[in-house]
Amino acid sequence: MNWQFLFLLCAGLTGSVLRAQETGTARVPEPITLAQAEQLFQTNNLMLLAGHYQIEAARAQVVQQKLWDNPQLSLEHNLYNPTTGRVLEVNSPTATQQAVQLQQLIPLAGKRGYRVRVAELSARQTEYELYDLLRSLRYALRQTFFELHFTQASLALYNDQIGSLRHTVALMEVQQKKGNLSLKEFTRVKAFLFQLENERTETLNQLADLQRDFRTLLGRGGETDFRPVVDTDRYRIAKRGAAAQSLAFCMETASEYRYDLKGQATLVELRQADHALQRAMAVPDLTTGLVYDRIGSAFPHYTGVTLGITLPLWNRNQGNIRMARALTAAEQGRLEHHQLTLENEVVAAYQKVHQTEARYQNIDPSFADDFDRLQEGVLQNFEKRNVTLLEFLDFYESYKESILQLYRLENDRIRAYEELNYVVGKTLFNDETTK
């Protein structure tokens, strides 16, 4: 048995020890399933909690607009009696003047009903905004969950290779100094190790960003890292959703569950209701009341009824009516644009699912296992000196790139299905529909 195979075999054993030591100094990630992540997200996400308070505020406005204006009560008492020379005289039965007036504003032309309608539509739009925020955040959560899973798998691959190569380089350095190994081969291995360590650092930085985003979505602080638990075999089975559901079905589902589209339609209704309100505002409100005057009128203890109304001579709310009409037309145009955008989003996401699924189905299911068996054969041939060290390193790099590409493809496949879930506004394809 030659020295090259011996140090390679030792590299695998000591590399495992190094990896164990490295992981012992880092925080141990907390395992979490997708269902657990979504439960924490629903309970703790601060953006969703803020959205619920916004809905409560909007609903409170509906209650406020249903209330009538309070009546106005005014009292009058004479300040100074020049006949008696008294201030605030209260005991004279003939000289003390007192008056009481009670007034109530009565809105005409249905203003109160229009105001309630505007408030109700505003509250509904706020609810739709929260539902759409939930859709967007949930999409981000699921994307981050799977991205975190495959990035951690990539890091494990780098750790395996770097742990082995570090000890290999140490052994090779001894052999190189003894003249049993050329400097060219030794430098080639060190360069490959340097490349792997740089790529591993980039992966660690990606993981830090993903952990940050994932914790924020879950409403958790920075004291915990997470390790997504994914049933990889289930996700490697062909998804039946793309073939079973038609594009027309996805379009219909999007029309029903895309709350941003419903919110835009509600905004058109809101502008229409505001236009009606502004037209009603051109009609003056009526003020009615009762008045009592003790001795200041034509006869003592006068009581009367008052009616008051503003004369709409110059200001008939023309500017606000015109503005409301223009805003209604603008929101209608945005609604049509939103509908067109939604249709294109569904078509593009549907095509991505089919294209990614077709690419995935072309992969031999035993691809990774074949690579593992090939690696064993390369090791055996390396022992027999049928494979040079550089050829072995080339295979090592090809193995790394192939496994990473497989991870990317699996992640892209899941992302395509999740994007279709996102654009239709409903979970059509998830971990339960991958069987």
Secondary structure as UniProt FT lines:
FT   HELIX           3..25
FT   STRAND          30..32
FT   HELIX           34..44
FT   HELIX           46..65
FT   STRAND          72..77
FT   STRAND          80..81
FT   TURN            82..85
FT   STRAND          86..87
FT   TURN            93..95
FT   STRAND          98..106
FT   TURN            109..110
FT   HELIX           111..177
FT   TURN            178..179
FT   HELIX           183..218
FT   TURN            222..223
FT   STRAND          226..228
FT   HELIX           232..236
FT   HELIX           241..244
FT   HELIX           247..257
FT   HELIX           259..281
FT   STRAND          286..293
FT   STRAND          302..309
FT   HELIX           318..361
FT   TURN            365..366
FT   HELIX           367..383
FT   TURN            384..385
FT   HELIX           389..424
FT   TURN            431..432
//
